[in-house]
Amino acid sequence: MITPTGTTPYRHRRALSALLALSTATGGLAAAGSTATARATPAPPSSLVWGDCPREDPPHPSPRAQCTTVQVPVDWAKPTGPKIGLFVARHRATDPARRIGVLMSNPGGPGNPGADDALRADDPYDGYAPAMLERFDMIGFDPRGVGRSEGARCDEDLAASVPNRPRTAAEFERMRTLNGELAASCLRQTGPLAAHMDTESVARDMDAVRAALGERRISFLGHSYGTLVGERYSRLFPDRLRALALDSAMDPDRPDAERYLTDGSTTTDDTLNRLADWCKTDASCALKGKDVQDVVAKLYARADAGTLRDPGPTGPTTTRIDADQLTAHLTFALGKWNPEPASEQLAALHTGKGEVGWFPPAVDLTGRLVLCRDYDFRLRDFAHYQAVRKRLAKAVRHVRYNSQALDTVLACQGWTLPPEPRPAQAKGTLPPVLVVNATHDLATPLPGARRMARAFPKASLRIVDTVAHWLYNKTSREEIDAYLLRPKG
């Protein structure tokens, strides 16, 4: 799962003022002939029949939103075989005389319903800027197996029983066995769709939506996991992209388990260093005057010894906290980057007095169905797992690992639906690409974003000096919007 625990699928659009630290990789946003123009493009004829959108819990869909269903094959290798329906939403350009075309998007996850971006495109708090609404038809769709697009189902009770931190060879093998049984339950409860939720299939679905709209080309904005959808689309259909903006980018090169864990864990470790630097200069730090890294080292020592307890209002409770729970707390508290409460909770653990917001283990079934197909995280056995963990321990100094990354890796052990190869690059001319990433992104670390930028002939990597994930709603909205309106940069 790439979207951090605790986020909701729709709350992403608001822009906040901040300074950008800019860095360029693999060339600038060079002009690319007609791709750089923003001439008015009338809406083409379409085979789709649009209607009212379902009335949902607040926030309600925009009155301008329209909805439809696009049929796609369950298995793209069998295009005339069984079909599923994709839920698609549209918010039409408010200035048709200046319409550029369609902007398709994916909010990440995997597992977030992508239609919401169009359903609430003009939301005054989380919607798009007026200049974007004037020029684009906003198109969103729930990816296959997600939300209103025939959501996948698995045995959730079985998922909750899978060991998430195996400490012995027997526990590791039990985890693999149960993961295999869980994959089988997904096939039983969902049907053949469960075996075809890889990102290449999602990218082909997106092109089916484009064709149904009657559009020759699309602009695309992907966030988090959505960046992988955009990258796969660019490999399959390069000539059908007008613009490609990737916010908080995943690693497109199919990293193995060790690289994925190392990138996430070293980023988490360095974010603790950033918290320590903040504590040296900000009087609101609850650990002011203390060595934050030393505090964390002592917390780990107590956790290993079995003496670390959950703090309470007047002192330590009887609830034992182990090293894995401590690591999970550090991963998500640092990733949310609210340093004042983060320091208060570390101080509470240190003194035993106070309150800590613990993050319950997440059971992410969609993540397994998607990421275990896109990436090859398979480990040979428990000895291999131990060797990776030992090398990881040498790469980090303070926080032992990125808990979210380890969750993802271990969820794929024993998964019986095998990884898919990365699709070959089709012939065609891509537009210049924009990749935006934070220096400290615990969900999509900067090394993966650098690899994403290098994957394109012409790409700019904009690096924001902050701790954050999903930058469009925080620091980079104006930058991304300017690119989408005119991809020459």
Secondary structure, DSSP 8 states (H G I E B T S, - for coil): --S-TT--SS---------------SS-----GGGG----------S---B-----SSS---TTEEEEEEEEESSTTSTTS-EEEEEEEEE--S-GGG--EEEEEE--TTT--TTHHHHTTT-TTTS--HHHHHHEEEEEE--TTSTTTT-----HHHHHTS-SS--SHHHHHHHHHHHHHHHHHHHHHH-GGGG--SHHHHHHHHHHHHHHHT-S-EEEEEETHHHHHHHHHHHH-GGGEEEEEEES---TT---HHHHHHHHHHHHHHHHHHHHHHHHH-TT-TTTTS-HHHHHHHHHHHHHHT--EEEBSSSEEEEE--HHHHHHHHHHHHHHT-HHHHHHHHHHHHHSBS----------HHHHHHHHHHS----SSHHHHHHHHHHHHHH-SSS---HHHHHHHHHTTT-SS---------SS----EEEEEEEE-SSS-HHHHHHHHHTSSSEEEEEEEEE-S-GGGTT-HHHHHHHHH-TT-
